[in-house]
Amino acid sequence: MCCRGIRKRCIWLLTASVFTIPVILQILNSTRSHDLTTGSNTLEPRNHIAYVKVHKAASSTIQNIFLRYGYQRNLTFVLGRSANMYPNVISLTESITKYNIEPRPPNKSFDILCSHVIYNYNAFRAIMPRDTVFLASVREPFEYFISTLHYFRPSYIFNISDPDPISVYLQSPARYEPQKVKYSMTNNRMAFELGFPKELFHSRNLVGVNDYLMKLDREMDMILVVERLEESVVLLRRLLHWQLQDILYLPKNTFKDMRNETKQKLNKNFIIRNDSKEKYMRWAHLDYMLYDFAVQRLDRQIQNQSPDFQDEVRHFKLVRGRLQEFCLQTSRPYRPDTLVIPSSAWNHQFVADSLMCAQMTLIERKFINEVRYRQYGLAVDD
């Protein structure tokens, strides 16, 4: 039986020089228990991570957290083949195979997977340690759609011969979509990247969708929600038993951070009408069911936290705001060399410096290439 929010929508469905210094928790009456702890920093950190890097779901921001953490500790990353055009991509159309990833370095096992690849539990499990934490992130689907239009400008939409191609597309998306779901960025793409069975994209079978959401509930330790990213990241810290400084971030690959001329170019012929969201909701039924599932699951996990959870979230927001202000003052002559974050109930005192800022702001292809060079001695030209 679908939950109320789901049923309602079902009705019509991150420079090499930087590195020289070292489903709802219960769905369909099932239960799921993951090791989400209190604010304690005393437990052994969990270093094995499989993160499904869903496009346009704060995934570059979240990936940077894992890249920094793993690089600082010399952990081993799963990387796509060096011949890939995009260093941060393993595959956009299939899951892990022996042909699309670099082999493990000698005498090592993989620790972190955080590059773009389609989720398949068995394929991930085959290369990752048994104690791997499985993670993903999702975003409100219409916001995902708008972000996809800004960044990818799909030709099958923008080549429509009409002054308002978005509206024409939304009248009948199936008419303009690629024949194969794997080649689309707008056909329930979050669901596709999280491994939903192909038949569900055509059948809209609610029993099948709910079965797969139950499967995700069993397999996924946590799904972060972009609209509640700070809460999600604090919960992530508790799940992984990491320190506060490990999960701080600066937003990456956001439209508002683009130069004005780039925004103007991307906004050309870009019209969103009052009824656009309603029409997209009918098309993106899988993404909306996935999103509702993830939000309600996050709610349940937060409800199971210690009473100080929201206090930690407020503290995290304060520290992250101070760090962002510090890191973005790089061109100002009065910027201090360091930022001291005092101890609190949730962190020991630590010091942020230019290295920390540089790693947080380093674009992901350069970070991945540095990781690749250290693991395999392979330099890839940008």
DRENDO-1510 file (C-alpha; in Angstrom, 1 decimal, always signed):
<recs>
REC; n; res; u; v; w
REC; 1; MET; +0.0; +0.0; +0.0 .
REC; 2; CYS; +1.5; +3.4; -1.0 .
REC; 3; CYS; +1.9; +6.1; +1.6 .
REC; 4; ARG; -0.4; +9.1; +1.3 .
REC; 5; GLY; +2.1; +11.4; -0.4 .
REC; 6; ILE; +3.1; +8.7; -2.9 .
REC; 7; ARG; -0.5; +7.7; -3.6 .
REC; 8; LYS; -1.5; +11.3; -4.3 .
REC; 9; ARG; +1.1; +11.7; -7.0 .
REC; 10; CYS; +0.6; +8.2; -8.3 .
REC; 11; ILE; -2.8; +9.2; -9.4 .
REC; 12; TRP; -1.5; +10.5; -12.7 .
REC; 13; LEU; +2.3; +9.9; -11.9 .
REC; 14; LEU; +34.3; +17.6; -7.3 .
REC; 15; THR; +45.5; +21.6; -8.8 .
REC; 16; ALA; +47.8; +19.0; -8.1 .
REC; 17; SER; +49.7; +21.5; -6.0 .
REC; 18; VAL; +47.0; +21.5; -3.5 .
REC; 19; PHE; +47.9; +17.9; -2.6 .
REC; 20; THR; +51.5; +18.4; -1.9 .
REC; 21; ILE; +50.5; +18.8; +1.8 .
REC; 22; PRO; +49.7; +15.8; +3.4 .
REC; 23; VAL; +11.5; +4.2; +1.5 .
REC; 24; ILE; +10.6; +5.5; +4.4 .
REC; 25; LEU; +12.3; +3.6; +7.2 .
REC; 26; GLN; +9.2; +1.4; +7.3 .
REC; 27; ILE; +7.3; +0.9; +4.0 .
REC; 28; LEU; +4.5; -1.5; +3.4 .
REC; 29; ASN; +4.8; -2.4; +7.1 .
REC; 30; SER; +8.4; -3.6; +6.7 .
REC; 31; THR; +11.2; -2.5; +9.1 .
REC; 32; ARG; +14.7; -1.4; +8.4 .
REC; 33; SER; +17.4; -0.7; +11.0 .
REC; 34; HIS; +20.7; +1.1; +10.1 .
REC; 35; ASP; +23.5; +2.2; +12.5 .
REC; 36; LEU; +22.5; +5.8; +12.8 .
REC; 37; THR; +24.1; +6.9; +16.1 .
REC; 38; THR; +23.9; +9.9; +18.4 .
REC; 39; GLY; +26.2; +12.8; +18.2 .
REC; 40; SER; +29.1; +10.9; +19.8 .
REC; 41; ASN; +32.5; +11.1; +18.0 .
REC; 42; THR; +34.0; +8.2; +19.9 .
REC; 43; LEU; +33.0; +5.3; +17.6 .
REC; 44; GLU; +35.3; +3.9; +14.9 .
REC; 45; PRO; +34.9; +5.8; +11.6 .
REC; 46; ARG; +33.4; +3.9; +8.7 .
REC; 47; ASN; +35.7; +4.2; +5.7 .
REC; 48; HIS; +33.9; +2.1; +3.1 .
REC; 49; ILE; +31.4; +4.1; +1.0 .
REC; 50; ALA; +29.4; +3.4; -2.0 .
REC; 51; TYR; +27.7; +6.6; -3.1 .
REC; 52; VAL; +25.3; +6.7; -6.0 .
REC; 53; LYS; +26.2; +10.0; -7.6 .
REC; 54; VAL; +22.8; +11.0; -9.0 .
REC; 55; HIS; +23.1; +13.9; -11.5 .
REC; 56; LYS; +21.9; +17.3; -10.3 .
REC; 57; ALA; +21.2; +16.1; -6.8 .
REC; 58; ALA; +24.0; +18.0; -5.0 .
REC; 59; SER; +26.2; +15.1; -6.0 .
REC; 60; SER; +29.3; +17.1; -6.8 .
REC; 61; THR; +29.0; +18.8; -3.4 .
REC; 62; ILE; +28.6; +15.4; -1.6 .
REC; 63; GLN; +31.2; +13.7; -3.7 .
REC; 64; ASN; +33.7; +16.4; -2.6 .
REC; 65; ILE; +33.2; +15.3; +1.0 .
REC; 66; PHE; +34.2; +11.8; +0.1 .
REC; 67; LEU; +37.1; +12.8; -2.1 .
REC; 68; ARG; +38.6; +15.0; +0.6 .
REC; 69; TYR; +38.1; +12.3; +3.3 .
REC; 70; GLY; +39.5; +9.5; +1.2 .
REC; 71; TYR; +42.4; +11.4; -0.2 .
REC; 72; GLN; +43.6; +12.7; +3.2 .
REC; 73; ARG; +43.6; +9.1; +4.4 .
REC; 74; ASN; +45.1; +7.5; +1.3 .
REC; 75; LEU; +42.0; +5.4; +0.7 .
REC; 76; THR; +41.4; +3.6; -2.6 .
REC; 77; PHE; +38.7; +4.9; -5.0 .
REC; 78; VAL; +36.8; +3.1; -7.7 .
REC; 79; LEU; +37.6; +5.0; -10.9 .
REC; 80; GLY; +36.4; +4.8; -14.5 .
REC; 81; ARG; +38.9; +3.8; -17.2 .
REC; 82; SER; +41.4; +6.5; -18.0 .
REC; 83; ALA; +40.2; +6.5; -21.6 .
REC; 84; ASN; +36.9; +8.1; -20.5 .
REC; 85; MET; +36.2; +11.5; -21.8 .
REC; 86; TYR; +34.9; +12.5; -18.3 .
REC; 87; PRO; +37.2; +11.5; -15.4 .
REC; 88; ASN; +34.4; +11.6; -12.9 .
REC; 89; VAL; +32.2; +9.1; -14.9 .
REC; 90; ILE; +32.4; +5.3; -14.9 .
REC; 91; SER; +29.3; +4.9; -17.0 .
REC; 92; LEU; +26.1; +6.8; -17.7 .
REC; 93; THR; +24.2; +3.9; -19.1 .
REC; 94; GLU; +25.2; +0.8; -17.1 .
REC; 95; SER; +26.5; -0.4; -13.7 .
REC; 96; ILE; +29.9; -1.5; -12.6 .
REC; 97; THR; +31.6; -4.1; -14.9 .
REC; 98; LYS; +35.2; -5.3; -15.1 .
REC; 99; TYR; +35.5; -3.4; -18.4 .
REC; 100; ASN; +34.5; +0.1; -17.2 .
REC; 101; ILE; +36.6; +0.5; -14.0 .
REC; 102; GLU; +40.3; +0.5; -13.3 .
REC; 103; PRO; +41.5; -2.6; -11.5 .
REC; 104; ARG; +42.4; -2.5; -7.8 .
REC; 105; PRO; +45.9; -1.3; -7.1 .
REC; 106; PRO; +48.2; -4.2; -6.0 .
REC; 107; ASN; +47.6; -5.4; -2.5 .
REC; 108; LYS; +44.7; -3.0; -2.0 .
REC; 109; SER; +40.9; -3.2; -1.9 .
REC; 110; PHE; +38.5; -0.5; -2.9 .
REC; 111; ASP; +37.3; +1.8; -0.1 .
REC; 112; ILE; +35.2; +4.5; -1.8 .
REC; 113; LEU; +32.9; +4.6; -4.9 .
REC; 114; CYS; +31.6; +8.1; -5.7 .
REC; 115; SER; +31.8; +8.6; -9.5 .
REC; 116; HIS; +28.8; +8.5; -11.8 .
REC; 117; VAL; +27.6; +5.0; -12.5 .
REC; 118; ILE; +24.2; +3.3; -12.6 .
REC; 119; TYR; +23.3; +1.6; -9.3 .
REC; 120; ASN; +23.1; -2.2; -9.1 .
REC; 121; TYR; +23.4; -3.7; -5.7 .
REC; 122; ASN; +25.1; -6.9; -6.8 .
REC; 123; ALA; +27.6; -5.2; -9.0 .
REC; 124; PHE; +28.5; -2.7; -6.3 .
REC; 125; ARG; +28.7; -5.5; -3.7 .
REC; 126; ALA; +31.0; -7.6; -5.9 .
REC; 127; ILE; +33.8; -5.0; -5.7 .
REC; 128; MET; +33.2; -3.3; -2.3 .
REC; 129; PRO; +34.0; -4.6; +1.2 .
REC; 130; ARG; +31.2; -6.3; +3.2 .
REC; 131; ASP; +30.9; -3.4; +5.6 .
REC; 132; THR; +30.3; -0.8; +2.9 .
REC; 133; VAL; +27.8; +1.9; +3.6 .
REC; 134; PHE; +25.4; +2.4; +0.7 .
REC; 135; LEU; +24.3; +6.0; +0.0 .
REC; 136; ALA; +22.6; +8.1; -2.6 .
REC; 137; SER; +21.0; +11.6; -2.9 .
REC; 138; VAL; +17.8; +12.8; -4.6 .
REC; 139; ARG; +16.2; +16.1; -5.3 .
REC; 140; GLU; +12.6; +17.4; -5.8 .
REC; 141; PRO; +12.0; +16.2; -9.3 .
REC; 142; PHE; +10.8; +19.4; -10.9 .
REC; 143; GLU; +13.8; +21.2; -9.5 .
REC; 144; TYR; +15.9; +18.4; -10.9 .
REC; 145; PHE; +14.2; +18.9; -14.3 .
REC; 146; ILE; +14.9; +22.7; -14.3 .
REC; 147; SER; +18.6; +22.1; -13.3 .
REC; 148; THR; +18.9; +19.5; -16.1 .
REC; 149; LEU; +17.6; +22.0; -18.6 .
REC; 150; HIS; +20.1; +24.6; -17.5 .
REC; 151; TYR; +23.1; +22.2; -17.5 .
REC; 152; PHE; +22.5; +19.7; -20.3 .
REC; 153; ARG; +20.1; +21.5; -22.6 .
REC; 154; PRO; +18.9; +18.2; -24.1 .
REC; 155; SER; +18.8; +18.4; -27.8 .
REC; 156; TYR; +15.6; +16.4; -28.0 .
REC; 157; ILE; +13.9; +19.3; -26.2 .
REC; 158; PHE; +15.7; +22.4; -27.3 .
REC; 159; ASN; +15.6; +21.4; -31.0 .
REC; 160; ILE; +11.8; +21.4; -31.0 .
REC; 161; SER; +10.8; +24.1; -33.6 .
REC; 162; ASP; +8.8; +26.3; -31.3 .
REC; 163; PRO; +9.5; +29.5; -29.4 .
REC; 164; ASP; +8.5; +27.6; -26.2 .
REC; 165; PRO; +10.0; +24.1; -26.6 .
REC; 166; ILE; +9.6; +23.3; -22.9 .
REC; 167; SER; +5.9; +23.7; -23.0 .
REC; 168; VAL; +5.6; +21.7; -26.3 .
REC; 169; TYR; +7.7; +18.9; -24.8 .
REC; 170; LEU; +5.6; +18.8; -21.6 .
REC; 171; GLN; +2.4; +18.4; -23.6 .
REC; 172; SER; +3.7; +14.9; -24.7 .
REC; 173; PRO; +7.1; +14.0; -23.3 .
REC; 174; ALA; +7.1; +10.5; -24.7 .
REC; 175; ARG; +6.8; +11.9; -28.3 .
REC; 176; TYR; +10.2; +13.7; -28.0 .
REC; 177; GLU; +12.1; +11.4; -25.6 .
REC; 178; PRO; +14.9; +9.1; -26.8 .
REC; 179; GLN; +13.6; +5.6; -27.5 .
REC; 180; LYS; +15.9; +4.1; -24.8 .
REC; 181; VAL; +15.5; +5.4; -21.3 .
REC; 182; LYS; +19.3; +5.2; -20.7 .
REC; 183; TYR; +19.9; +8.0; -23.2 .
REC; 184; SER; +17.5; +10.4; -21.6 .
REC; 185; MET; +18.3; +12.9; -18.8 .
REC; 186; THR; +14.6; +13.8; -18.3 .
REC; 187; ASN; +12.8; +10.5; -18.3 .
REC; 188; ASN; +12.7; +9.7; -14.5 .
REC; 189; ARG; +16.5; +10.0; -14.5 .
REC; 190; MET; +16.9; +9.7; -10.8 .
REC; 191; ALA; +15.0; +6.5; -10.8 .
REC; 192; PHE; +17.1; +5.2; -13.7 .
REC; 193; GLU; +20.4; +6.0; -12.0 .
REC; 194; LEU; +19.1; +4.3; -8.8 .
REC; 195; GLY; +18.6; +1.1; -10.9 .
REC; 196; PHE; +14.8; +0.9; -11.3 .
REC; 197; PRO; +13.9; -2.0; -13.5 .
REC; 198; LYS; +13.4; -0.9; -17.1 .
REC; 199; GLU; +9.8; -2.2; -17.4 .
REC; 200; LEU; +8.6; +0.2; -14.7 .
REC; 201; PHE; +9.3; +3.1; -17.0 .
REC; 202; HIS; +6.6; +1.9; -19.3 .
REC; 203; SER; +4.1; +0.0; -17.1 .
REC; 204; ARG; +3.7; +2.4; -14.2 .
REC; 205; ASN; +3.0; -0.7; -12.1 .
REC; 206; LEU; +2.6; +0.5; -8.6 .
REC; 207; VAL; +3.2; -2.9; -7.1 .
REC; 208; GLY; +6.5; -3.2; -9.0 .
REC; 209; VAL; +7.5; +0.3; -7.9 .
REC; 210; ASN; +6.7; -0.4; -4.3 .
REC; 211; ASP; +8.6; -3.7; -4.5 .
REC; 212; TYR; +11.7; -1.8; -5.8 .
REC; 213; LEU; +11.4; +0.9; -3.1 .
REC; 214; MET; +11.3; -1.9; -0.5 .
REC; 215; LYS; +14.5; -3.3; -2.1 .
REC; 216; LEU; +16.2; +0.1; -1.9 .
REC; 217; ASP; +15.0; +0.3; +1.7 .
REC; 218; ARG; +16.8; -2.9; +2.5 .
REC; 219; GLU; +20.0; -2.0; +0.6 .
REC; 220; MET; +20.5; +1.8; +1.2 .
REC; 221; ASP; +21.8; +2.9; +4.5 .
REC; 222; MET; +20.8; +6.5; +3.8 .
REC; 223; ILE; +19.4; +8.7; +0.9 .
REC; 224; LEU; +20.3; +12.3; +1.3 .
REC; 225; VAL; +17.7; +14.9; +0.3 .
REC; 226; VAL; +18.9; +18.1; -1.4 .
REC; 227; GLU; +16.1; +20.3; -0.1 .
REC; 228; ARG; +17.2; +19.2; +3.4 .
REC; 229; LEU; +20.9; +18.9; +2.7 .
REC; 230; GLU; +22.3; +20.2; +6.1 .
REC; 231; GLU; +20.1; +17.8; +8.0 .
REC; 232; SER; +21.1; +15.0; +5.7 .
REC; 233; VAL; +24.8; +15.7; +6.1 .
REC; 234; VAL; +24.6; +15.8; +9.9 .
REC; 235; LEU; +22.7; +12.5; +9.8 .
REC; 236; LEU; +25.5; +11.2; +7.5 .
REC; 237; ARG; +28.1; +12.3; +10.0 .
REC; 238; ARG; +26.4; +10.2; +12.7 .
REC; 239; LEU; +26.0; +7.2; +10.4 .
REC; 240; LEU; +29.7; +7.3; +9.4 .
REC; 241; HIS; +31.0; +8.2; +12.9 .
REC; 242; TRP; +33.1; +11.0; +11.3 .
REC; 243; GLN; +34.2; +14.4; +12.6 .
REC; 244; LEU; +32.5; +17.7; +11.9 .
REC; 245; GLN; +35.3; +18.9; +9.7 .
REC; 246; ASP; +35.0; +15.8; +7.6 .
REC; 247; ILE; +31.5; +16.6; +6.4 .
REC; 248; LEU; +31.7; +20.4; +5.9 .
REC; 249; TYR; +31.2; +21.5; +2.3 .
REC; 250; LEU; +30.9; +24.4; -0.1 .
REC; 251; PRO; +28.2; +24.2; -2.8 .
REC; 252; LYS; +29.6; +23.1; -6.2 .
REC; 253; ASN; +28.3; +23.1; -9.7 .
REC; 254; THR; +25.3; +25.4; -8.9 .
REC; 255; PHE; +23.6; +27.6; -11.4 .
REC; 256; LYS; +23.7; +30.7; -9.2 .
REC; 257; ASP; +27.5; +30.4; -9.1 .
REC; 258; MET; +27.8; +30.7; -12.8 .
REC; 259; ARG; +29.0; +33.9; -14.6 .
REC; 260; ASN; +26.2; +36.2; -15.7 .
REC; 261; GLU; +27.0; +35.7; -19.4 .
REC; 262; THR; +26.8; +31.9; -19.0 .
REC; 263; LYS; +23.5; +32.2; -17.2 .
REC; 264; GLN; +22.1; +34.4; -20.0 .
REC; 265; LYS; +23.2; +31.8; -22.6 .
REC; 266; LEU; +21.6; +28.9; -20.8 .
REC; 267; ASN; +18.4; +30.9; -20.2 .
REC; 268; LYS; +17.9; +31.5; -23.9 .
REC; 269; ASN; +14.4; +30.3; -25.0 .
REC; 270; PHE; +13.8; +29.1; -21.5 .
REC; 271; ILE; +10.2; +29.5; -20.4 .
REC; 272; ILE; +8.6; +27.8; -17.4 .
REC; 273; ARG; +4.9; +28.3; -17.3 .
REC; 274; ASN; +2.5; +28.1; -14.3 .
REC; 275; ASP; +1.3; +24.6; -15.3 .
REC; 276; SER; +4.8; +23.2; -16.2 .
REC; 277; LYS; +5.3; +21.5; -12.9 .
REC; 278; GLU; +1.9; +19.8; -12.9 .
REC; 279; LYS; +2.6; +18.4; -16.4 .
REC; 280; TYR; +6.1; +17.2; -15.4 .
REC; 281; MET; +4.7; +15.5; -12.4 .
REC; 282; ARG; +2.5; +13.3; -14.6 .
REC; 283; TRP; +5.6; +12.3; -16.6 .
REC; 284; ALA; +8.1; +11.9; -13.7 .
REC; 285; HIS; +6.0; +9.5; -11.7 .
REC; 286; LEU; +8.9; +7.2; -10.8 .
REC; 287; ASP; +11.0; +10.1; -9.7 .
REC; 288; TYR; +8.2; +11.5; -7.6 .
REC; 289; MET; +7.5; +8.2; -5.9 .
REC; 290; LEU; +11.3; +7.8; -5.2 .
REC; 291; TYR; +11.5; +11.3; -3.8 .
REC; 292; ASP; +8.5; +10.9; -1.5 .
REC; 293; PHE; +10.0; +7.6; -0.3 .
REC; 294; ALA; +13.3; +9.3; +0.4 .
REC; 295; VAL; +11.8; +12.2; +2.2 .
REC; 296; GLN; +9.6; +10.1; +4.5 .
REC; 297; ARG; +12.5; +7.7; +5.1 .
REC; 298; LEU; +14.7; +10.7; +6.1 .
REC; 299; ASP; +12.0; +12.0; +8.4 .
REC; 300; ARG; +11.8; +8.6; +10.2 .
REC; 301; GLN; +15.6; +8.4; +10.6 .
REC; 302; ILE; +15.7; +11.9; +12.1 .
REC; 303; GLN; +12.9; +11.1; +14.4 .
REC; 304; ASN; +15.0; +8.2; +15.7 .
REC; 305; GLN; +17.9; +10.5; +16.6 .
REC; 306; SER; +18.8; +11.8; +20.0 .
REC; 307; PRO; +17.1; +15.0; +21.2 .
REC; 308; ASP; +20.1; +17.1; +20.4 .
REC; 309; PHE; +19.9; +16.4; +16.6 .
REC; 310; GLN; +18.4; +19.8; +15.6 .
REC; 311; ASP; +20.9; +21.5; +17.9 .
REC; 312; GLU; +23.7; +19.9; +16.0 .
REC; 313; VAL; +22.1; +20.9; +12.7 .
REC; 314; ARG; +22.0; +24.5; +13.9 .
REC; 315; HIS; +25.6; +24.3; +15.0 .
REC; 316; PHE; +26.6; +22.7; +11.7 .
REC; 317; LYS; +24.9; +25.6; +9.7 .
REC; 318; LEU; +26.7; +28.2; +11.8 .
REC; 319; VAL; +30.1; +26.5; +11.3 .
REC; 320; ARG; +29.5; +25.9; +7.6 .
REC; 321; GLY; +28.5; +29.5; +7.1 .
REC; 322; ARG; +31.7; +30.7; +8.9 .
REC; 323; LEU; +33.8; +28.4; +6.8 .
REC; 324; GLN; +32.2; +29.5; +3.5 .
REC; 325; GLU; +32.8; +33.2; +4.4 .
REC; 326; PHE; +36.4; +32.3; +5.3 .
REC; 327; CYS; +37.1; +30.3; +2.1 .
REC; 328; LEU; +35.5; +32.8; -0.2 .
REC; 329; GLN; +37.7; +35.7; +1.0 .
REC; 330; THR; +40.8; +34.4; -0.8 .
REC; 331; SER; +41.1; +37.6; -2.9 .
REC; 332; ARG; +40.8; +40.0; +0.0 .
REC; 333; PRO; +44.0; +41.3; +1.6 .
REC; 334; TYR; +42.6; +41.1; +5.1 .
REC; 335; ARG; +41.7; +37.5; +5.1 .
REC; 336; PRO; +43.3; +35.6; +8.1 .
REC; 337; ASP; +45.5; +32.6; +7.4 .
REC; 338; THR; +43.3; +30.3; +9.5 .
REC; 339; LEU; +39.9; +29.9; +11.0 .
REC; 340; VAL; +39.7; +28.3; +14.4 .
REC; 341; ILE; +36.5; +26.4; +15.1 .
REC; 342; PRO; +36.1; +26.0; +18.9 .
REC; 343; SER; +35.1; +22.7; +20.4 .
REC; 344; SER; +31.4; +22.0; +21.1 .
REC; 345; ALA; +29.2; +19.1; +22.1 .
REC; 346; TRP; +29.6; +17.7; +18.6 .
REC; 347; ASN; +33.3; +18.5; +17.6 .
REC; 348; HIS; +36.8; +19.0; +18.9 .
REC; 349; GLN; +38.5; +22.3; +18.2 .
REC; 350; PHE; +39.9; +22.3; +14.7 .
REC; 351; VAL; +41.6; +24.8; +12.3 .
REC; 352; ALA; +40.5; +25.5; +8.8 .
REC; 353; ASP; +43.2; +26.8; +6.4 .
REC; 354; SER; +43.8; +27.6; +2.7 .
REC; 355; LEU; +44.5; +23.9; +2.0 .
REC; 356; MET; +41.1; +22.9; +3.3 .
REC; 357; CYS; +39.4; +25.7; +1.2 .
REC; 358; ALA; +41.4; +24.7; -1.9 .
REC; 359; GLN; +40.3; +21.1; -1.6 .
REC; 360; MET; +36.7; +22.1; -1.1 .
REC; 361; THR; +36.7; +24.3; -4.2 .
REC; 362; LEU; +38.7; +22.1; -6.5 .
REC; 363; ILE; +36.7; +21.0; -9.5 .
REC; 364; GLU; +35.9; +17.4; -9.5 .
REC; 365; ARG; +37.7; +16.3; -12.6 .
REC; 366; LYS; +40.9; +17.7; -11.3 .
REC; 367; PHE; +40.4; +16.0; -7.9 .
REC; 368; ILE; +39.6; +12.7; -9.6 .
REC; 369; ASN; +42.7; +13.1; -11.9 .
REC; 370; GLU; +44.9; +13.7; -8.8 .
REC; 371; VAL; +43.4; +10.6; -7.2 .
REC; 372; ARG; +44.0; +8.6; -10.4 .
REC; 373; TYR; +47.7; +9.8; -10.5 .
REC; 374; ARG; +48.3; +8.7; -6.9 .
REC; 375; GLN; +46.7; +5.4; -7.3 .
REC; 376; TYR; +47.9; +4.4; -10.8 .
REC; 377; GLY; +50.6; +6.9; -11.8 .
REC; 378; LEU; +48.3; +7.9; -14.7 .
REC; 379; ALA; +48.1; +11.6; -15.7 .
REC; 380; VAL; +45.1; +12.6; -17.7 .
REC; 381; ASP; +45.0; +15.8; -19.6 .
REC; 382; ASP; +42.2; +18.2; -18.7 .
</recs>
